[in-house]
Amino acid sequence: MSLTASHHELDLEALEQLSSGAHSMGTSAVQACEMITGAVVLATCNRFELYLDVADGAGRSATSTTMTERDLDHASGEVARLVAAASGVSVDAARSAFTVRSGPDVAAHLFSVASGLDSMVVGEREIAGQVRRALDAAHAARTTSARLERLFQGAARTSKKVSHQTHLGADGRSVVSVGLDLAEAIIPPWGQTRAVIVGTGAYAGASVAALRARGCADLSVYSASGRAEQFAQARGIDAVDDLVEALGDADLVVSCSGAGGGRAPREAGGDVRGSGVGTSGEDDSSALGYILQTAAVVTARERAAERVGEEMPERPLVILDLALHHDVDPQVGDIDHVLLMDLGTIRGHAPSTASEPVRVARSIVEDSVADFQDREALRAADQIIVALRERITAEVQAEIERSAPAFSSPADVTAHERSLRRLAGALLHRGIIRIREAARNGEALDDVAAETMTVVSFSGAVGGAATASTSGMERVRTAS
């Protein structure tokens, strides 16, 4: 099952608060609820999703392929309580914030997400890596499971297929690229632009690549958690340790650390301070406020003015705040000649989704989901097939031993045994077909298991192979 919240249902501020404890939610869910045997958490700048492997509940048997409403309600209630405790929202608010899915709907949603079809900017490339890293994080926390592993590997394959067959992300559409498109009209030509990256996570790396692709070479990076030097060396850019000084020379700031989060408590929602772990991988649990404060930007602008003998530089400064846990104080946008754009701004300028590549991508996702569900259904049926094979083998052996004294020669015994084994093979073949059809059609496998088991009893089949065959096949016809 899955519980998902994203920019489709919530504003980014509400989503930010809800996901405050996302980094530990998988471990908490597995430890807190015995029904939850696996968990993968996907937390990005515009979504917070939990994918859960839920064990058999009181209302479901081992061979059932669907979860009962009771199972769903119990598991989602446990997770809602955990989210509420970590984020400061009420339990009712946490429950209402999530869309709960089970069965085929889970794969359909995740495959769409991984393919960039559910993103703020449809076709974005970063989400595939974020889905992969979510599974890696679950591995590290030891909260994944075989079923979740197959689900996320299926999502990865689907994402690659969409990328190769539609080239949907070939034009570089992403949150970063849309933000840079908006900034382009205001800043100097890219070859003359001085850019500062705040953060060293996934979005920071994507920002460096996107800026270089546009011709921006004057790049530097700042990190509140001290990772700037390593990040800069790996990418051949400069590291800075004085953010105010760097701002004084900058034309563009791309802030995506996610290490901010110091906020005043909401009157109705309680404390909404972040956990210190950003959606892009930056970690600064000691952060007590925004990474980029209004006073710091004003000071940087004043210093820049002093160097050129101006009262206040008229050269515009564009700041892109791409962090869910906002890095930049919103009041920065009130400073003269400073343009602040956050994820809400970018969402409002995202490209249209009405295109042929998007249509093809959705078709690929649908086919991949159907294939995945078919494979999972056959896995669910395997245990019934194994049980059927064991039952038939035992019945045949018991009948051979019971009826052997009735035959006058070893040759008759051998012929009888051969006939029984042929009948057993026919019963098993027909049973396997019936079970697999039922699995594909979503039938209750409990009923199918009982049905197939009734046709394999050889008791009473006295009088030789002909009697056994007639009796057995009649039971097959009756059950069918």
C-alpha positions as CSV (number, residue, x, y, z in Angstrom):
1,M,0.0,0.0,0.0
2,S,1.1,3.6,-0.3
3,L,0.3,6.9,1.4
4,T,1.1,9.9,-0.8
5,A,0.9,13.7,-0.5
6,S,2.2,16.0,-3.2
7,H,1.9,19.5,-4.8
8,H,-1.3,18.2,-6.4
9,E,-3.2,18.2,-3.2
10,L,-1.3,20.5,-0.8
11,D,0.4,23.8,-1.0
12,L,4.1,23.6,-0.5
13,E,4.1,25.1,3.0
14,A,1.6,22.5,4.2
15,L,3.7,19.8,2.5
16,E,6.8,21.1,4.1
17,Q,5.4,20.8,7.5
18,L,3.9,17.3,6.9
19,S,7.3,15.9,5.8
20,S,9.3,17.3,8.7
21,G,10.2,13.8,10.0
22,A,10.4,12.1,6.6
23,H,14.0,10.9,7.1
24,S,13.1,8.5,9.9
25,M,9.5,7.6,9.0
26,G,10.3,4.3,7.3
27,T,12.1,2.9,10.4
28,S,9.4,4.3,12.7
29,A,6.6,2.7,10.7
30,V,8.3,-0.7,10.7
31,Q,9.0,-0.6,14.4
32,A,5.7,0.8,15.5
33,C,3.3,-1.4,13.5
34,E,3.7,-5.2,13.4
35,M,1.6,-5.3,10.2
36,I,4.1,-3.1,8.4
37,T,7.1,-5.4,7.4
38,G,8.7,-3.0,4.9
39,A,8.8,0.7,4.1
40,V,10.3,3.0,1.5
41,V,10.0,6.8,1.9
42,L,10.1,9.1,-1.0
43,A,10.5,12.8,0.1
44,T,11.3,15.4,-2.6
45,C,10.8,19.1,-2.9
46,N,7.1,18.6,-3.9
47,R,6.0,15.2,-2.6
48,F,6.1,13.0,0.6
49,E,5.2,9.4,-0.1
50,L,5.4,6.2,1.9
51,Y,5.3,2.8,0.3
52,L,4.6,0.0,2.7
53,D,4.7,-3.8,2.6
54,V,1.8,-4.9,4.8
55,A,1.7,-8.4,6.2
56,D,-1.5,-10.5,6.4
57,G,-4.0,-8.9,8.8
58,A,-6.9,-10.5,10.6
59,G,-9.2,-9.9,7.7
60,R,-6.9,-11.5,5.1
61,S,-5.4,-14.9,4.6
62,A,-2.0,-15.9,3.2
63,T,-3.4,-16.5,-0.3
64,S,-5.5,-13.4,-0.6
65,T,-4.3,-10.9,-3.2
66,T,-6.2,-7.8,-1.9
67,M,-6.1,-5.9,1.3
68,T,-9.2,-5.5,3.3
69,E,-10.5,-2.0,4.3
70,R,-9.6,-3.1,7.9
71,D,-6.0,-3.7,7.0
72,L,-5.7,-0.4,5.1
73,D,-7.4,1.6,7.8
74,H,-5.2,0.1,10.6
75,A,-1.9,0.6,8.7
76,S,-2.7,4.1,7.5
77,G,-3.9,5.1,11.0
78,E,-0.6,4.0,12.5
79,V,1.4,5.9,9.9
80,A,-0.8,9.0,10.4
81,R,0.0,9.0,14.1
82,L,3.7,8.8,13.4
83,V,3.6,11.6,10.9
84,A,1.6,13.7,13.3
85,A,4.0,13.2,16.1
86,A,7.0,14.1,13.9
87,S,5.5,17.1,12.2
88,G,3.3,18.7,14.8
89,V,0.1,18.5,12.8
90,S,-3.0,16.7,14.2
91,V,-3.6,13.0,13.5
92,D,-6.8,13.9,11.6
93,A,-4.9,16.4,9.5
94,A,-2.2,13.9,8.7
95,R,-4.7,11.3,7.7
96,S,-6.6,13.6,5.5
97,A,-3.4,14.9,3.8
98,F,-2.5,11.5,2.4
99,T,-4.1,9.6,-0.5
100,V,-4.1,5.9,0.4
101,R,-3.7,3.3,-2.4
102,S,-3.4,-0.4,-2.5
103,G,-3.1,-3.2,-5.1
104,P,-2.5,-2.1,-8.8
105,D,-3.0,1.6,-7.9
106,V,0.3,1.6,-6.0
107,A,2.4,0.5,-8.9
108,A,0.5,2.8,-11.3
109,H,1.3,5.8,-9.2
110,L,4.9,5.0,-8.4
111,F,5.7,4.2,-12.1
112,S,4.2,7.5,-13.1
113,V,6.1,9.3,-10.5
114,A,9.4,7.7,-11.5
115,S,8.8,8.5,-15.1
116,G,8.3,12.2,-14.4
117,L,4.6,12.2,-15.3
118,D,3.5,13.3,-11.8
119,S,6.1,16.0,-11.3
120,M,5.6,19.7,-10.9
121,V,7.4,19.9,-14.2
122,V,6.3,16.9,-16.3
123,G,9.2,15.0,-17.7
124,E,11.7,16.2,-15.2
125,R,14.8,14.0,-14.9
126,E,15.7,14.4,-11.3
127,I,12.8,12.3,-9.9
128,A,14.2,9.0,-11.3
129,G,17.3,9.5,-9.3
130,Q,15.3,10.4,-6.2
131,V,13.2,7.3,-6.5
132,R,16.4,5.2,-6.8
133,R,17.9,6.9,-3.7
134,A,14.7,6.3,-1.7
135,L,15.2,2.6,-2.2
136,D,18.9,2.9,-1.4
137,A,18.0,4.7,1.9
138,A,15.6,1.9,2.7
139,H,18.4,-0.6,2.1
140,A,20.6,1.3,4.5
141,A,17.9,1.5,7.1
142,R,17.0,-2.2,6.5
143,T,13.4,-1.4,6.0
144,T,12.9,-2.7,2.5
145,S,11.4,-6.0,1.5
146,A,11.3,-8.3,-1.5
147,R,8.0,-7.1,-2.6
148,L,9.0,-3.4,-2.3
149,E,12.3,-4.2,-4.0
150,R,10.4,-5.6,-7.0
151,L,8.0,-2.6,-7.0
152,F,10.8,0.0,-7.1
153,Q,12.9,-2.0,-9.6
154,G,9.9,-2.1,-11.8
155,A,9.5,1.7,-11.5
156,A,13.2,2.1,-12.4
157,R,12.8,-0.1,-15.5
158,T,9.7,1.9,-16.5
159,S,11.4,5.2,-16.1
160,K,14.3,4.1,-18.3
161,K,11.8,2.8,-21.0
162,V,10.0,6.1,-21.0
163,S,13.3,8.0,-21.3
164,H,14.6,5.9,-24.2
165,Q,11.3,5.7,-26.1
166,T,10.0,9.2,-25.7
167,H,13.0,11.3,-24.9
168,L,10.6,13.2,-22.6
169,G,13.5,14.5,-20.5
170,A,15.8,15.2,-23.4
171,D,15.1,18.9,-23.4
172,G,16.2,19.1,-19.8
173,R,12.9,20.0,-18.4
174,S,13.1,20.1,-14.6
175,V,12.4,22.4,-11.6
176,V,16.0,23.7,-12.1
177,S,15.7,24.4,-15.8
178,V,12.3,26.2,-15.4
179,G,13.8,28.3,-12.7
180,L,16.8,29.2,-14.9
181,D,14.5,30.0,-17.8
182,L,12.7,32.5,-15.6
183,A,15.9,34.0,-14.4
184,E,17.4,34.3,-17.9
185,A,15.4,37.4,-18.8
186,I,16.8,39.4,-15.8
187,I,20.4,38.4,-15.3
188,P,23.4,39.2,-17.6
189,P,24.2,36.8,-20.5
190,W,25.1,33.4,-19.2
191,G,28.8,33.8,-20.1
192,Q,28.9,36.9,-17.8
193,T,26.7,35.6,-15.0
194,R,28.2,35.0,-11.6
195,A,26.2,32.2,-9.8
196,V,26.3,31.0,-6.3
197,I,24.9,27.5,-5.3
198,V,23.8,27.1,-1.8
199,G,23.8,23.4,-0.8
200,T,25.5,20.2,-2.0
201,G,22.7,17.8,-2.5
202,A,21.0,16.4,-5.6
203,Y,19.5,19.7,-6.8
204,A,22.9,21.5,-6.3
205,G,24.5,19.0,-8.6
206,A,21.7,19.4,-11.2
207,S,22.0,23.2,-10.9
208,V,25.7,23.1,-11.7
209,A,25.2,20.9,-14.7
210,A,22.3,23.0,-16.0
211,L,24.2,26.3,-15.5
212,R,27.3,24.9,-17.3
213,A,25.1,23.7,-20.2
214,R,23.9,27.3,-20.6
215,G,27.4,28.7,-20.7
216,C,27.8,29.9,-17.1
217,A,31.3,29.3,-16.0
218,D,31.6,31.6,-12.9
219,L,30.3,29.2,-10.3
220,S,30.8,28.9,-6.6
221,V,29.2,26.8,-3.9
222,Y,28.4,27.4,-0.2
223,S,27.3,24.8,2.3
224,A,26.1,25.5,5.9
225,S,27.2,22.0,6.8
226,G,30.8,22.3,5.6
227,R,30.6,20.1,2.5
228,A,31.3,22.9,0.0
229,E,35.0,22.1,-0.5
230,Q,34.5,18.4,-1.4
231,F,31.5,19.3,-3.7
232,A,33.5,22.0,-5.4
233,Q,36.6,19.9,-6.0
234,A,34.5,17.1,-7.6
235,R,33.0,19.6,-10.1
236,G,35.8,22.0,-10.7
237,I,34.2,25.1,-9.2
238,D,35.0,27.4,-6.3
239,A,34.0,26.9,-2.7
240,V,33.1,29.9,-0.5
241,D,32.9,30.1,3.3
242,D,31.5,33.6,3.5
243,L,28.0,33.6,2.0
244,V,27.5,37.4,2.5
245,E,30.7,38.1,0.6
246,A,29.8,35.8,-2.2
247,L,26.3,37.4,-2.5
248,G,27.9,40.8,-3.0
249,D,29.3,39.7,-6.4
250,A,26.5,37.4,-7.5
251,D,24.0,37.8,-10.2
252,L,22.2,34.5,-9.5
253,V,21.8,32.4,-6.3
254,V,20.3,28.9,-6.5
255,S,19.6,27.8,-3.0
256,C,18.7,24.1,-2.5
257,S,20.2,22.9,0.7
258,G,17.0,22.2,2.6
259,A,18.9,22.9,5.8
260,G,16.8,25.9,6.7
261,G,13.6,25.6,8.5
262,G,13.6,27.9,11.5
263,R,10.1,29.2,11.7
264,A,7.8,30.8,14.2
265,P,5.2,28.2,15.4
266,R,1.8,28.4,13.6
267,E,-1.0,29.3,15.9
268,A,-3.1,26.3,14.9
269,G,-0.5,23.9,13.7
270,G,2.1,23.9,16.4
271,D,5.9,24.0,15.8
272,V,6.7,23.6,12.1
273,R,10.5,23.7,12.4
274,G,12.2,21.3,10.0
275,S,14.1,18.2,11.0
276,G,17.4,19.6,9.7
277,V,17.5,17.1,6.9
278,G,16.8,18.5,3.5
279,T,15.1,16.9,0.5
280,S,18.2,17.3,-1.5
281,G,20.5,15.4,0.9
282,E,22.0,18.4,2.8
283,D,22.1,17.8,6.5
284,D,22.4,20.5,9.1
285,S,20.5,19.6,12.2
286,S,21.8,22.7,14.0
287,A,20.1,25.1,11.6
288,L,18.0,27.6,13.6
289,G,16.8,29.8,10.8
290,Y,16.8,30.4,7.1
291,I,20.2,29.9,5.4
292,L,19.7,33.2,3.6
293,Q,18.4,35.9,5.9
294,T,17.1,39.3,4.8
295,A,19.8,41.1,6.8
296,A,22.5,39.1,5.1
297,V,21.2,40.0,1.6
298,V,20.9,43.7,2.5
299,T,24.5,43.7,3.9
300,A,25.8,42.0,0.8
301,R,24.1,44.6,-1.4
302,E,25.4,47.4,0.7
303,R,29.0,46.1,0.5
304,A,28.7,45.7,-3.2
305,A,27.5,49.3,-3.5
306,E,30.4,50.6,-1.4
307,R,32.9,49.0,-3.8
308,V,31.5,50.8,-6.8
309,G,30.6,54.0,-5.0
310,E,26.8,53.6,-5.3
311,E,24.1,54.0,-2.7
312,M,22.6,50.6,-3.6
313,P,23.6,48.6,-6.7
314,E,20.9,48.6,-9.4
315,R,22.3,45.4,-10.9
316,P,19.5,42.9,-10.2
317,L,20.0,39.8,-8.0
318,V,17.9,36.7,-8.8
319,I,17.5,34.1,-6.0
320,L,15.9,30.8,-6.8
321,D,14.8,29.0,-3.6
322,L,14.4,25.4,-4.7
323,A,14.3,23.9,-1.2
324,L,11.1,22.5,0.3
325,H,12.2,23.6,3.8
326,H,12.8,27.1,2.5
327,D,16.4,28.3,2.6
328,V,15.5,31.9,1.9
329,D,13.5,34.3,4.2
330,P,10.5,35.3,2.1
331,Q,11.1,38.9,3.1
332,V,14.2,38.9,0.9
333,G,11.8,39.4,-2.0
334,D,11.0,42.9,-0.7
335,I,14.5,44.2,-1.1
336,D,15.0,46.5,-4.1
337,H,16.4,45.0,-7.2
338,V,16.2,41.5,-5.7
339,L,13.9,38.9,-7.3
340,L,13.0,35.9,-5.2
341,M,11.4,32.9,-6.9
342,D,10.5,29.7,-5.0
343,L,8.8,26.4,-5.9
344,G,5.4,28.0,-6.0
345,T,6.6,30.4,-8.7
346,I,8.2,27.6,-10.7
347,R,5.0,25.5,-10.5
348,G,3.0,28.4,-12.0
349,H,5.4,28.5,-15.0
350,A,5.7,24.8,-15.6
351,P,5.3,23.7,-19.3
352,S,2.1,22.2,-20.6
353,T,1.6,18.4,-20.4
354,A,-0.5,18.2,-23.6
355,S,2.1,16.6,-25.8
356,E,2.6,13.4,-27.8
357,P,5.6,12.3,-25.8
358,V,3.6,12.6,-22.6
359,R,0.8,10.5,-24.2
360,V,3.2,7.8,-25.3
361,A,4.9,7.8,-21.8
362,R,1.5,7.3,-20.1
363,S,0.9,4.3,-22.4
364,I,4.3,2.8,-21.5
365,V,3.5,3.2,-17.9
366,E,0.1,1.5,-18.3
367,D,1.7,-1.5,-20.1
368,S,4.4,-1.7,-17.5
369,V,1.9,-1.7,-14.6
370,A,-0.1,-4.5,-16.3
371,D,3.0,-6.6,-16.8
372,F,4.1,-6.0,-13.2
373,Q,0.7,-6.9,-11.8
374,D,0.6,-10.0,-13.9
375,R,4.0,-11.2,-12.6
376,E,3.0,-10.4,-9.0
377,A,-0.3,-12.3,-9.4
378,L,1.6,-15.4,-10.6
379,R,3.9,-15.1,-7.6
380,A,0.9,-15.1,-5.3
381,A,-0.4,-18.2,-7.1
382,D,2.9,-20.1,-6.8
383,Q,2.3,-21.2,-3.2
384,I,-1.1,-22.6,-4.2
385,I,0.4,-24.4,-7.1
386,V,3.1,-25.9,-4.8
387,A,0.5,-27.0,-2.4
388,L,-1.5,-28.6,-5.2
389,R,1.5,-30.5,-6.5
390,E,2.3,-31.8,-3.0
391,R,-1.3,-32.8,-2.4
392,I,-1.5,-34.7,-5.8
393,T,1.8,-36.4,-5.2
394,A,0.7,-37.6,-1.7
395,E,-2.7,-38.7,-3.0
396,V,-1.2,-40.7,-5.8
397,Q,1.3,-42.4,-3.5
398,A,-1.4,-43.2,-1.0
399,E,-3.7,-44.7,-3.7
400,I,-0.8,-46.8,-5.1
401,E,-0.1,-48.3,-1.7
402,R,-3.7,-48.8,-0.8
403,S,-4.8,-50.5,-4.1
404,A,-1.7,-52.6,-4.8
405,P,-3.0,-55.8,-3.0
406,A,-6.0,-55.8,-5.4
407,F,-3.8,-56.6,-8.4
408,S,-2.6,-60.1,-9.3
409,S,0.7,-59.2,-10.9
410,P,3.5,-56.7,-10.7
411,A,2.7,-55.7,-14.3
412,D,-0.9,-54.8,-13.3
413,V,0.4,-52.7,-10.4
414,T,2.8,-50.9,-12.7
415,A,0.1,-50.2,-15.3
416,H,-2.2,-49.0,-12.5
417,E,0.5,-46.7,-11.2
418,R,1.2,-45.3,-14.7
419,S,-2.5,-44.5,-15.2
420,L,-2.7,-42.8,-11.8
421,R,0.4,-40.6,-12.6
422,R,-1.1,-39.7,-16.0
423,L,-4.3,-38.7,-14.3
424,A,-2.3,-36.7,-11.7
425,G,-0.4,-34.9,-14.4
426,A,-3.7,-33.9,-16.1
427,L,-5.2,-32.7,-12.8
428,L,-2.1,-30.7,-12.0
429,H,-2.0,-29.1,-15.4
430,R,-5.7,-28.1,-15.3
431,G,-5.3,-26.9,-11.7
432,I,-2.3,-24.7,-12.7
433,I,-4.2,-23.1,-15.6
434,R,-7.2,-22.4,-13.3
435,I,-5.1,-20.9,-10.6
436,R,-3.1,-18.6,-12.9
437,E,-6.3,-17.5,-14.7
438,A,-7.8,-16.7,-11.3
439,A,-4.7,-14.7,-10.3
440,R,-4.7,-12.7,-13.5
441,N,-8.4,-11.9,-13.1
442,G,-8.1,-10.9,-9.5
443,E,-10.3,-13.6,-8.1
444,A,-10.0,-14.6,-4.5
445,L,-7.3,-17.3,-4.4
446,D,-8.7,-18.7,-1.2
447,D,-11.8,-20.0,-3.1
448,V,-9.7,-21.2,-6.0
449,A,-7.3,-23.1,-3.6
450,A,-10.3,-24.9,-2.0
451,E,-11.7,-25.6,-5.4
452,T,-8.6,-27.1,-6.9
453,M,-7.9,-29.2,-3.8
454,T,-11.3,-30.9,-4.0
455,V,-10.5,-32.5,-7.4
456,V,-7.4,-34.4,-6.4
457,S,-8.7,-36.9,-3.8
458,F,-8.3,-40.5,-5.0
459,S,-10.0,-42.0,-2.0
460,G,-12.7,-44.5,-3.1
461,A,-11.1,-45.0,-6.5
462,V,-11.1,-48.7,-6.2
463,G,-11.1,-51.2,-9.0
464,G,-8.1,-50.2,-11.0
465,A,-6.9,-47.3,-13.1
466,A,-10.0,-47.0,-15.2
467,T,-12.2,-46.5,-12.1
468,A,-9.7,-43.9,-10.6
469,S,-9.5,-42.1,-13.9
470,T,-13.2,-41.9,-14.4
471,S,-13.8,-40.8,-10.8
472,G,-11.1,-38.2,-10.9
473,M,-12.0,-36.7,-14.2
474,E,-15.6,-36.5,-13.2
475,R,-14.6,-34.5,-10.2
476,V,-12.6,-32.2,-12.5
477,R,-15.6,-31.6,-14.8
478,T,-17.8,-31.0,-11.8
479,A,-15.4,-28.5,-10.3
480,S,-14.9,-26.7,-13.6
